């Protein structure tokens, strides 16, 4: 169970910049990750939200992969609902309401699985000189669009390192798999008392 509290090897065509209708279909526990910001290195618990995009390009063509499936995009968060948390800011914007005190004590992320939203997607150049596609904003679906939402494509699911769904794990890109396997949570779970690896 993933609860936030207050206190890719595969090749994908990037989602173009703009506003897109999307649906959250998967949440992935990334475990404890080392992050560096403003010269400080921290170990933080991270989680990834994956969205399927149901939108069109500037010419009115559906945004789909080479397989004809909805394009996908993801965003990583620190698993926290603190005052300055990006996860909290995005969820409150998505829900169009602030969290109550009770919700801040423990909000189950599975509550947003299958939920529709509008994503603001932007392109930016990283420090490595590469271009990246980012989700810069999440908002609720306008009332005028709610009556004609498309059919969902992906099965919803949540991946937790403490109780991993290995069938789902096998669908992850090599990059995501490696990030998970490098975490202390994964290594602890898959190591016996005599330090031998448990096959999976």
C-alpha positions in Angstrom: 0.0 0.0 0.0 1.4 3.4 -1.0 0.4 6.2 1.3 1.7 9.8 1.0 2.0 11.6 4.3 2.7 15.2 5.2 5.9 15.3 7.4 13.6 4.0 -19.7 15.2 1.4 -22.0 12.3 1.4 -24.4 11.9 4.0 -27.2 8.8 6.1 -27.0 7.8 9.0 -29.2 7.5 12.0 -26.8 4.1 13.5 -26.2 4.1 17.0 -27.9 3.9 20.2 -25.9 0.5 21.5 -25.1 -2.7 20.5 -23.1 -3.8 16.9 -23.3 -6.6 14.8 -22.0 -5.0 11.9 -20.0 -5.8 9.1 -17.6 -3.6 7.8 -14.7 -3.3 4.1 -15.2 -0.3 3.1 -13.1 1.6 4.2 -10.0 5.0 2.7 -9.4 6.9 2.6 -6.1 10.5 3.6 -7.0 11.8 3.1 -3.4 14.5 5.3 -1.9 16.4 7.2 -4.6 19.4 9.4 -4.3 18.7 13.0 -5.5 20.9 16.0 -5.7 19.6 19.6 -5.6 21.5 22.8 -5.0 24.6 20.9 -4.2 22.9 18.7 -1.5 22.5 15.0 -1.8 19.4 13.4 -0.2 17.8 10.0 0.0 14.1 10.3 -0.7 11.3 7.9 -1.3 10.0 8.3 -4.9 6.9 7.3 -6.8 6.1 7.5 -10.5 2.7 8.3 -12.0 2.1 7.0 -15.5 -0.6 8.5 -17.8 -2.1 7.4 -21.1 -2.7 10.3 -23.4 -5.9 10.7 -25.4 -5.4 13.7 -27.6 -4.7 14.9 -31.1 -1.8 16.7 -32.8 -2.1 20.1 -34.5 -3.5 18.5 -37.6 -6.2 16.6 -35.8 -4.5 13.2 -35.9 -4.7 11.0 -32.8 -1.6 10.9 -30.6 -0.8 7.2 -30.8 2.3 5.0 -30.9 3.5 3.0 -33.9 1.2 0.2 -32.5 -1.8 2.4 -32.6 -2.0 2.7 -28.8 -2.4 5.9 -26.7 1.0 7.6 -26.1 2.2 7.6 -22.5 4.0 10.0 -20.2 5.1 9.8 -16.6 6.1 12.1 -13.7 8.2 11.3 -10.6 7.4 12.6 -7.2 8.8 12.5 -3.7 6.3 10.5 -1.6 5.3 13.4 0.6 2.3 15.7 1.2 4.4 18.4 2.9 3.7 22.1 2.4 6.2 22.4 -0.4 5.5 19.0 -2.0 5.0 18.9 -5.7 2.9 15.8 -5.3 0.6 17.7 -3.0 0.4 20.7 -5.3 -0.5 18.6 -8.3 -3.0 16.5 -6.5 -4.8 19.5 -5.1 -4.9 21.2 -8.5 -6.2 17.9 -10.0 -8.9 17.6 -7.4 -9.7 21.3 -7.4 -9.6 21.3 -3.6 -7.0 21.3 -0.8 -6.4 18.3 1.4 -8.1 18.1 4.7 -6.1 17.6 7.9 -7.3 14.0 8.0 -6.3 13.4 4.4 -2.8 14.8 5.1 -2.4 12.1 7.8 -2.5 9.4 5.1 -3.8 9.6 1.5 -3.9 6.4 -0.5 -2.5 7.1 -3.9 -4.7 4.3 -5.4 -7.6 6.8 -5.2 -6.3 8.5 -8.4 -5.9 5.3 -10.4 -8.2 5.5 -13.4 -8.9 9.1 -12.9 -9.0 11.5 -15.9 -7.2 14.9 -16.0 -5.7 17.5 -18.3 -1.9 17.5 -18.5 0.2 20.5 -19.5 3.2 19.1 -21.3 6.3 21.2 -22.0 9.7 20.6 -23.5 12.9 21.6 -21.7 16.7 21.1 -22.2 18.4 19.4 -19.3 21.9 20.1 -17.9 23.1 17.2 -20.0 22.0 19.1 -23.1 19.3 16.6 -24.0 15.7 17.6 -24.6 13.1 16.3 -22.1 9.3 16.2 -22.1 7.8 17.1 -18.8 4.4 17.3 -17.1 4.4 20.9 -15.9 0.8 21.0 -14.7 -2.2 18.8 -13.9 -5.8 20.1 -13.8 -9.3 18.5 -13.8 -11.2 17.7 -17.0 -13.6 20.5 -18.0 -17.3 19.6 -17.5 -18.0 20.0 -21.2 -15.6 17.0 -21.9 -16.7 14.7 -19.1 -19.7 13.4 -21.1 -17.6 12.2 -24.0 -14.5 10.6 -22.5 -12.8 8.0 -24.6 -12.6 4.3 -23.8 -9.7 3.6 -21.4 -6.9 1.6 -22.9 -4.5 0.3 -20.1 -5.4 -1.8 -17.1 -4.9 0.2 -13.9 -2.4 -1.0 -11.4 -0.1 -0.1 -8.6 3.4 -1.5 -8.0 4.7 -1.7 -4.5 8.2 -2.9 -3.7 7.0 -4.4 -0.4 4.6 -6.7 -2.2 5.8 -6.6 -5.9 3.6 -7.8 -8.8 6.3 -9.4 -10.8 4.1 -9.7 -13.9 3.8 -5.9 -13.9 7.5 -5.6 -13.1 8.3 -7.4 -16.3 6.5 -4.8 -18.4 8.7 -2.0 -17.1 11.5 -0.6 -19.1 15.0 -1.8 -18.2 15.8 1.7 -16.8 12.9 1.6 -14.4 13.7 -2.0 -13.4 17.2 -1.0 -12.6 16.2 2.0 -10.6 14.0 -0.3 -8.5 16.5 -3.1 -8.1 19.2 -0.6 -6.9 17.1 0.5 -4.0 17.8 -0.7 -0.4 14.1 -1.8 -0.1 14.5 -4.1 -3.1 17.9 -5.5 -2.1 16.6 -6.1 1.5 13.5 -7.9 0.2 15.5 -10.1 -2.2 18.4 -11.1 0.0 18.2 -13.9 2.5 20.0 -14.0 5.9 23.0 -15.6 4.3 23.1 -12.9 1.6 22.1 -15.1 -1.3 19.9 -13.7 -3.9 16.3 -15.0 -4.1 15.4 -15.7 -7.8 12.3 -14.0 -9.2 
